[in-house]
Amino acid sequence: MSQKNTRRVPAAIAVLAGATALFSGAPASAAVEGYSAEVQDAAVASITSSLGVSDAAARQVLRVQDASARTLDRAESALAGRHAGGFLDAAGLPVVNVLDAAGAAEAQRAGATPNVVKFSLSQLDSARAALEALPAVPHTTIGTDEKGNQVVLTVSDAAVGADALVAKAATLGDAVRVERTTGVMSKAIYNGEAITGGGTRCSAGFNVNRGGQLHILDAGHCTRAVSQWNVGPSVGASFPTNDYGLIRNTTGSGPGAVTLWNGSTQRISSAANARVGQQICKSGSTTRLTCGVVEATNVTVNYQEGPVYQTVQTSASVNPGDSGGCLFGGSVGLGITSGMGGGNSYFQPVVEALNAYGASLT
């Protein structure tokens, strides 16, 4: 399994997009700092639909969640190995899983709500390792449910030969639960247009600077499949195991904004790792702007081509052609579209990809 770098990286992120200026039509009192009007409206609609709260309550979730993610970083750092992950609750506030009263007190001092749980991270990691030691089965996933303090083995009806996985899960007790779903786990690549090459379509990703040259950080399964795009040549690919790749951007344009598909853009001012419970949106050339919530992190997705480790699982809609597109929470970039399956979408964390290529964001 690949090892992910989880440090927070302040930087500007960009997707290949027009440089159209964006003006918010929302009243100043209702505007959420860092959110364009379109992204705010889409995120608020997603929150009100899923949680049944008012628009004002949804906007408050967006206002607090970035600071809450930073609080989780501080709390988990203070607790070192004495925590079992953390997440954002329905109000966007930070919750840290702890193992005892001492850990609870430390979490409170860091500004987070403690949640006393049964299993430590090392116990959950051991359960994951036991499952991942078996041969990978396409159309299954193995992830950590930090809210439920369990490892989750998801098995699609398209999976063949998953009996050994399910049997192993049964031996691990309530540290693991098995969920059933339908459909295939597939990378989100398709034939068509957007960024194109060799009859393949993907979505433009994050514009970066590497060695003084403009590049596009994209999905590895896209850059592995195509050597020459209409925006430049592929110069790097890591897939499977990871799902990131690099395209040299020869267009001369690398704006620091995500396209919203209506002539406007969302400025991205930093990059971070996604947190469970975080409200997010994604931009891609098929489904365009869609929003949802981070359901899990550190998820192993078993595609037909092989496993991709430590992805971010969300409820945002993704379809073929969206590969390489941007996952973000307001002005914070989070991931690169990898694939979908069972009603979920999966993203390569962007921080790891930036570090892998020694790239800086434009």
N, C-alpha and C positions, 0 to 999 in steps of 0.2 A: 504494500500500500504506500502511496506517495505521502510525504510529510508536508503539511500545509503550514505556511508562515501566517500567523494570526495577528501580527502587529497592525495597528492602525496607520494608514499612510495619508497625510494631508497632501492633496494634489488636485489639479484641475483635470477633469475627465471630459472627453468629447467623443461624439459619434459623428460619422460623416453626414453632414446635414447642411441645409442652407443657413445663412447668417441673418435671417429675418429678425428684426427686433421684436420683442415681446412686451406687450403692455397689459397689465392686469385690469380687468373691468370690475373686480370685486372691491367693495368698500374697504378702506384701510383697516378698520376695526375687525373685519372678517378675514383679511388676508393672513396666510401663514408664511412666515419668513422663509425664504429659500425655495418656495414652491411657485411655479408659474400658475396662472389662472386655470389653464386647461388641466394640468396635472393635479392641482388641488381639487378641482371639481370631480375628476375621475376617481381620485383616492377617497374623497368624502363619500361619493356614491357607493363605492365598494364597501366602505366601513358601515354606512347606514344600512345597506342591504344585508350584510352578514351579521351585524351585531344588533340591529334594530334600535339604534340610538339616534339622537337628533343630529342635524348638521353641525350645530355648535359643539356638541360633544365629540363628533368626529374630527372637527378641526383642532380641538384641544389634544386629541390623541396625536395628531401630526406635529403639533407644537412641542410636545414633551418627549417624543420618542428618540430623537437624536441625542439629547442630553441623557436620557435613560440608558442608551447603549454605552455611552462613555462611563456612566456610573457602574454598569455591569463590569466593564473592563477594570475599573479601579477595585471593585469589591472582589473579583476573582483573583486579581493580582495580590491583594492583601491576604486572601485566604490560601494562596498557593495551591497545594494539592488537597486542601481540606474542604473542597466544595464539589458539587456534582452538576455543574453547568448552571445556566441562568436563562431567563427569558423575559419578554415584555408582556405584562398582563393586558387585559382588554382595554384598560385606560391608557396604555402605553407606558406604564411605570415599571421600574426594574424589580425583578424577583430573583433571588439567588438560592439555589438548592444547597442546603447545608446538612451536616450529619449529626450535629449535637448543639447543645446550648452555647458553647463557646463560639462555634462558628456562626450561630445566629446573632450573637452580640457583635461579632466582627462585621457581619453583613450590615447590620443596622448602623454601625459607626460609619460605614462607607456610603450610607444613604439609600440602601436597598432593603426591600422586604425579604426576610428570611423564610424559607420553606423547608422544613425538616423532612428528609426523605430517607428511604431504606438503603438504596444502593449508591456506592461511591462511583466516581468516574472510572476508577481502575476496575471495579467489578463489572460495570457496563462495557468497558473496553475489552475485558476478557471474554464476555459473552459474544461481543461482535467478532472477536478474533476466532472464537470457536466456530462460528457460522462461516466466516470468510476463509477458514482453512479448508472447507469442502470445495469441490469444483464449482465454479461459478455457473449459475443457471440463468440463461437469458430470460428477460421479462420478470425478473424479481428485483427487489431492492432491500437493502439492509441499512437502517438508519437509527438514530438515537432520538427518542421522544423526551426532551428535557422536561416538559411539563408533566408527563406521566412517569418520569424516572424509569423508563424501560427502553430496551432495544426493540425495534419493530421490524419484523420480517414480513414484507409485502409480497404476495405471490399472485401473479395474474393468471387468468384462465388460459392464457397463451403459453404459459411456462410448461415445459416438458421435462420430467425427471427431477422435480423439486421434492420428492418424497423424503430423500435423505436430509435435506435442509429442514423440512418441517419436523422430522423425527428428532433431529439434533436440538431444535428449538424447544421441544417438549422436555428434553433432559435438563434444560437450563432454568426451569421453574418460572417464577413470575418476573424474572429479570428480562424475559423476552415474551412478546406477544406476537401472534401471527394474524395478519389481516389479508383478506382476499379482495382482489379487484379484477377488472376486465380490460382487455385490449393489450397491445404490445407496448414495450418500452422502446421507443425509437428516437434516434437522433433526428433533429428537426430540419433536415435538408430536403430540398425539392428542386425540380427543374422549373425554370421560368426567368424572371428578371430581378431587378434590384442590383446587388453586386453579382456579376455573372462571369462565368468562365467554363468552358468545356461542357456547355449545356446544363450547368448547375447554377442554382440560385441560393444565396445565403443573404444575411443582412449585415450591413456595415457595422462594425463594433466601435471600440474606443480609440480615438486618435491619440497617438503617443509620439514622443520624440525618443529616438534611440540612435546614439552616435551622431547626433546632429542632423538626422534625417527623419522625415515624417513617416510613420508607419500606422497601420490599423491593427489593433489587438482584436482577434476574432476567435471563433470556435476552431479547435484543432481538427475536428472531423471535416470542416470545410477546407482548411488550408492543406490538409493531407490529400484531399481528393482532387484539388485543382491547383495547377502550377502557375497559371496566368489568369488574373482577373481583369475586368475592365477598369479597375482602379490601380492595378499594379501586380507584381509577381508575389507569390507566396515565398517567404524566406524562413519559415519555422512552423513546426507542427508537433504537438504532443497529444496523441490519441491512439488507443484508449489509455487507461490509467488516469490521465488528466484529459481536459478538453479545451486547450488553448493553442492558438497559433498566431502567426504574425504575417502581415502583408505589407510590403513596401508601398507606401502611398505616393504615387507619381502624379497625382492630380494637382498638387500644389496647394490644396485646401485641406486644412485640419482644424475646423472650428471647435471650440470648447463647449459644445452644447448637444443635447439629444433632440432629434427631430420628433415632433408631435403629429406630423402628417397633415397639418392644416395650414402650413406656412409659418408656424411659430415654433419656438424651441424652448427647452428647459436647460438652463445653465447648471452645470455640475461643478461644485467647488471642492470636493474632497472624495476620498475613497475609504471604504471600511469593510469589515466583514459583517455579513448579515446576522441578525439576531432573531431567534424564534419569537413570534408574536409581532414582529415589525411589519408595518403597513408599507407595501411596495408597489411600484408600477414597472412595466417593461415596455420597450419600444422595439418593434420588429416589422419587417416588410410585408408580412401576411396579415397578422391580426392587429398590427399597428399599436396603438396605446391601449394596454389593458392593465388592470390593477388587481391586487389581492393581498394576501398575508404570507409571511414566511412560516411554513408549517414545521420544518425540520432543517437542521444543518448536519454536516458530516454524514451524508447519505451516500451509500454505494449503489449506483445504478448499473444493473447488468444488461447492457445492450447486446444485440446479437454479435457485434464486433468485439466485445469484451467489456470488462467493468471500468467505470469511471468512479473514482473515490472522492469522498468528502464534498459532494455537491450540496447546493442549497435547494431545498424543495419548497415550492410555493403553490398557491392556488390560482395565480394569474394565468390567463389563457395563452397558450402557445400552440402554433401549428407549423407544418412543414414550410420552410422558407424563412422562418424567424431566427434560425441559427445564427449565432454571432451577435445578435442584438443585445441591447443594454438593459440590465436590471438596476433599478435605482430607487432610493427613498428620498423624494424631494431633490435636494442638491447634492446628495451623497450617492456616489456610484458603488454598486455592490457586486455585480456579476455579469457573466456572458452566457447567453442562451445556449444550452446544450441539447435538451430534448424534452420529451413528454411521455406520459403513459399513465393509465388508470385515473385520469382526471387531474393529474398533477403536472407541474413543469419543473425542470431541473436546470440549474445554472452552475457554471464554473465560477468559483470565487475570483474576483478580479485582482485582489491584492496579491495572491499567489502568482498569477500570471504576470503582473507587473514586475515582481521580484525575479521571476524566472528569466525574463529577458533584459533585466536591468534597464527598463524603460521608464521614462517620466511622462506624465500626462500633460497634454497641451492645454 
